[in-house]
Amino acid sequence: MRLIVKLLIFTLAIGSLQSCVSKKKYDELAAAKEATDQALAETQAQLQTLEEEKAALEEEFQSTKAELNGKISDMESKMNSMESQMAQVQEKLNMTEEELNALKEEINGIFGAYADSGLSLEERDGSLYVVTEEAVNYRSGSTALSADERAALEKLAMTLKDNPEIQLQVVGHTDDQGLIEGAAYRDNWDLSVARASRVVRYLISKGANPEQLTIAGRGETVPVGDNETAEGRAENRRTVIQPNPNLGGLMKTDK
């Protein structure tokens, strides 16, 4: 009997122990599940946030892409417009060069008929000059023309008289020396204009039409020689003759 009682007590003790072990393990599993559920919920929340950020970035990307495509299209349109404008400018430049070459040929043809007169047309630094056999230079402060200069201008006047379509500009120049007190001219600007005027008046006196001629003075501003030397200053005291610089008015056209 005692043995049976002992066995019952032992059995109950073992059962109680097993019950305690199962409860502890259950609590541990429950805690693990709760932690897992919480981690899953956090992961799902992060995934949702990432999906929302992805959607926002996709929307921003599409917006930026559309904006960039618009800017690229606008730039291409502007580039095409600029290329068109450049082509038009180049075409005008080509036309101007063609017109200038045609003008040179025409004037050279006119002067060619007077080859023995010493008159010629030269291009210097992009400008055209009518060159007389005798250069028109002056003594310091003077506008007087030498006999050789007058003879050369007479030949030019004859050419102008026989070719009334030619338009010329006569430009006076000086050296950089100041005028003496009591001089007939206020300054080198006045002197340069007076030199050009003297040449024009002489051409008119020899038969050139005043409508063919224009006067200009450049003072000392366009030297061709060194003003530090006597020879250079003598080169700068000059009058030059050019086809009228107004493109489109270089030669008279029929009205």
C-alpha positions as CSV (number, residue, x, y, z in Angstrom):
1,M,0.0,0.0,0.0
2,R,2.8,2.3,0.9
3,L,4.4,1.5,-2.3
4,I,1.4,2.5,-4.3
5,V,1.1,5.7,-2.4
6,K,4.7,6.5,-3.2
7,L,4.2,5.7,-6.8
8,L,1.2,8.0,-6.9
9,I,3.2,10.8,-5.3
10,F,6.1,10.3,-7.7
11,T,3.7,10.4,-10.7
12,L,2.1,13.6,-9.5
13,A,5.5,15.2,-9.0
14,I,6.6,14.3,-12.5
15,G,3.4,15.6,-14.0
16,S,3.7,18.8,-12.1
17,L,7.3,19.3,-13.2
18,Q,6.3,18.6,-16.9
19,S,3.5,21.1,-16.6
20,C,5.9,23.8,-15.3
21,V,8.3,23.1,-18.2
22,S,5.6,23.3,-20.8
23,K,4.3,26.6,-19.4
24,K,7.8,28.2,-19.5
25,K,8.4,27.0,-23.0
26,Y,5.0,28.3,-24.1
27,D,5.7,31.7,-22.6
28,E,9.0,31.8,-24.5
29,L,7.4,30.9,-27.7
30,A,4.7,33.4,-27.2
31,A,7.3,36.1,-26.5
32,A,9.2,35.1,-29.6
33,K,6.1,35.2,-31.7
34,E,5.2,38.7,-30.4
35,A,8.7,39.9,-31.2
36,T,8.5,38.3,-34.7
37,D,5.1,39.9,-35.3
38,Q,6.4,43.3,-34.2
39,A,9.5,42.9,-36.5
40,L,7.2,41.9,-39.4
41,A,4.9,44.9,-38.7
42,E,8.0,47.2,-38.7
43,T,9.3,45.7,-41.9
44,Q,5.9,46.1,-43.6
45,A,5.8,49.7,-42.5
46,Q,9.3,50.3,-43.9
47,L,8.3,48.6,-47.1
48,Q,5.3,50.8,-47.4
49,T,7.4,53.9,-46.8
50,L,9.9,52.7,-49.4
51,E,7.1,52.1,-51.9
52,E,5.7,55.6,-51.3
53,E,9.2,57.1,-51.7
54,K,9.7,55.1,-54.9
55,A,6.4,56.3,-56.2
56,A,7.3,59.9,-55.3
57,L,10.7,59.6,-57.0
58,E,9.2,58.1,-60.1
59,E,6.7,61.0,-60.3
60,E,9.6,63.5,-59.8
61,F,11.7,61.7,-62.4
62,Q,8.9,61.8,-64.9
63,S,8.3,65.5,-64.2
64,T,12.0,66.3,-64.5
65,K,12.3,64.2,-67.6
66,A,9.4,66.1,-69.2
67,E,11.0,69.4,-68.2
68,L,14.4,68.4,-69.6
69,N,12.8,67.2,-72.8
70,G,11.0,70.5,-73.1
71,K,14.3,72.4,-72.5
72,I,16.2,70.2,-75.0
73,S,13.4,70.8,-77.5
74,D,13.6,74.5,-76.9
75,M,17.4,74.5,-77.2
76,E,17.2,72.5,-80.4
77,S,14.6,75.0,-81.8
78,K,16.9,78.0,-80.8
79,M,19.9,76.3,-82.3
80,N,18.1,75.7,-85.5
81,S,16.9,79.3,-85.5
82,M,20.5,80.5,-84.9
83,E,21.8,78.3,-87.6
84,S,19.2,79.7,-90.0
85,Q,20.2,83.3,-88.9
86,M,23.9,82.5,-89.3
87,A,23.2,81.1,-92.8
88,Q,21.4,84.3,-93.7
89,V,24.2,86.5,-92.3
90,Q,26.8,84.4,-94.2
91,E,24.7,84.7,-97.4
92,K,24.6,88.5,-96.9
93,L,28.4,88.5,-96.3
94,N,28.9,86.5,-99.4
95,M,26.6,88.9,-101.3
96,T,28.5,91.9,-99.9
97,E,31.9,90.3,-100.9
98,E,30.5,89.6,-104.4
99,E,29.2,93.2,-104.7
100,L,32.6,94.5,-103.5
101,N,34.5,92.4,-106.0
102,A,32.1,93.5,-108.7
103,L,32.6,97.1,-107.7
104,K,36.4,96.7,-107.8
105,E,36.2,95.1,-111.2
106,E,34.0,97.9,-112.4
107,I,36.2,100.7,-111.1
108,N,39.4,98.9,-112.2
109,G,37.8,98.7,-115.6
110,I,37.1,102.4,-115.6
111,F,40.6,103.3,-114.5
112,G,42.0,100.7,-116.8
113,A,40.9,102.9,-119.7
114,Y,43.3,105.5,-118.3
115,A,46.2,103.2,-117.7
116,D,48.7,105.9,-118.8
117,S,47.2,108.4,-116.4
118,G,48.8,106.8,-113.3
119,L,45.4,106.2,-111.6
120,S,44.8,102.8,-110.0
121,L,42.6,101.2,-107.4
122,E,44.3,99.5,-104.4
123,E,42.9,97.5,-101.4
124,R,44.6,98.2,-98.1
125,D,43.4,96.6,-94.9
126,G,40.0,95.9,-96.3
127,S,39.5,99.4,-97.7
128,L,39.6,100.6,-101.3
129,Y,41.8,103.6,-102.3
130,V,42.1,105.5,-105.6
131,V,45.8,106.0,-105.9
132,T,47.2,108.8,-108.0
133,E,50.7,108.6,-109.5
134,E,51.8,111.4,-107.2
135,A,50.8,111.0,-103.6
136,V,49.1,114.1,-102.1
137,N,51.3,115.2,-99.2
138,Y,51.9,118.5,-97.5
139,R,54.3,120.7,-95.7
140,S,53.7,121.0,-91.9
141,G,50.5,123.0,-91.3
142,S,49.9,123.6,-95.0
143,T,47.1,122.7,-97.5
144,A,49.1,123.8,-100.6
145,L,49.3,121.4,-103.5
146,S,52.5,120.9,-105.5
147,A,52.6,121.1,-109.3
148,D,52.9,117.3,-109.6
149,E,50.0,116.8,-107.2
150,R,47.8,119.2,-109.3
151,A,48.7,117.3,-112.4
152,A,47.7,114.0,-110.9
153,L,44.4,115.4,-109.7
154,E,43.7,116.8,-113.1
155,K,43.9,113.3,-114.5
156,L,41.5,112.1,-111.7
157,A,39.1,115.0,-112.5
158,M,39.1,113.9,-116.2
159,T,38.2,110.4,-115.1
160,L,35.4,111.6,-112.9
161,K,34.1,113.9,-115.6
162,D,34.0,111.0,-118.1
163,N,32.4,108.6,-115.5
164,P,29.7,110.6,-113.6
165,E,28.6,107.4,-111.8
166,I,31.8,107.3,-109.7
167,Q,31.4,108.5,-106.1
168,L,34.5,109.3,-104.1
169,Q,35.3,110.4,-100.6
170,V,38.4,112.6,-100.1
171,V,39.9,112.2,-96.6
172,G,42.4,114.6,-95.1
173,H,45.0,113.6,-92.4
174,T,47.7,115.3,-90.3
175,D,50.6,114.4,-88.1
176,D,50.4,114.8,-84.4
177,Q,52.1,118.1,-84.1
178,G,50.1,121.0,-82.6
179,L,49.5,124.1,-84.7
180,I,51.5,127.2,-83.9
181,E,49.8,130.2,-82.3
182,G,48.0,132.3,-84.9
183,A,47.6,129.5,-87.4
184,A,44.8,129.7,-89.9
185,Y,43.2,126.5,-88.4
186,R,42.1,125.8,-84.9
187,D,43.5,122.3,-84.6
188,N,44.5,119.3,-86.6
189,W,40.8,118.4,-87.2
190,D,40.3,121.7,-89.0
191,L,43.5,121.3,-90.9
192,S,42.6,117.8,-92.1
193,V,39.2,118.9,-93.4
194,A,40.9,121.9,-95.1
195,R,43.3,119.6,-96.9
196,A,40.5,117.4,-98.2
197,S,38.5,120.5,-99.1
198,R,41.4,121.9,-101.1
199,V,41.7,118.7,-103.1
200,V,37.9,118.6,-103.8
201,R,37.8,122.2,-104.9
202,Y,40.7,121.6,-107.3
203,L,38.9,118.5,-108.8
204,I,35.7,120.5,-109.2
205,S,37.7,123.3,-110.9
206,K,38.9,120.8,-113.4
207,G,35.5,119.5,-114.3
208,A,34.5,117.0,-111.6
209,N,30.8,117.2,-110.6
210,P,30.5,118.3,-106.9
211,E,27.8,115.5,-106.4
212,Q,30.5,112.9,-107.0
213,L,32.6,114.0,-104.1
214,T,32.4,113.9,-100.3
215,I,34.9,115.6,-97.8
216,A,36.1,114.1,-94.5
217,G,38.8,114.9,-92.0
218,R,40.5,112.4,-89.6
219,G,43.0,114.7,-87.9
220,E,45.9,112.8,-86.5
221,T,43.9,109.7,-85.6
222,V,45.0,107.4,-88.4
223,P,48.7,107.6,-88.8
224,V,50.5,105.5,-91.4
225,G,54.0,106.6,-90.4
226,D,55.9,107.0,-87.1
227,N,55.1,110.5,-85.6
228,E,58.4,110.3,-83.7
229,T,60.4,110.8,-87.0
230,A,60.3,113.6,-89.6
231,E,59.8,111.0,-92.3
232,G,56.9,109.4,-90.5
233,R,55.2,112.8,-89.9
234,A,55.6,113.6,-93.6
235,E,53.8,110.4,-94.5
236,N,51.0,111.3,-92.1
237,R,50.4,114.7,-93.7
238,R,48.3,113.4,-96.5
239,T,45.0,113.3,-98.4
240,V,43.6,110.0,-99.6
241,I,40.8,109.3,-102.0
242,Q,38.4,106.4,-101.5
243,P,35.2,105.1,-103.2
244,N,32.3,106.3,-101.1
245,P,32.2,103.9,-98.0
246,N,28.4,103.7,-98.0
247,L,27.9,100.2,-99.4
248,G,25.0,100.4,-101.8
249,G,26.0,103.9,-102.6
250,L,29.5,103.2,-103.8
251,M,28.2,103.6,-107.3
252,K,25.2,105.7,-108.3
253,T,22.1,103.7,-109.2
254,D,19.3,104.6,-111.5
255,K,16.4,106.2,-109.7
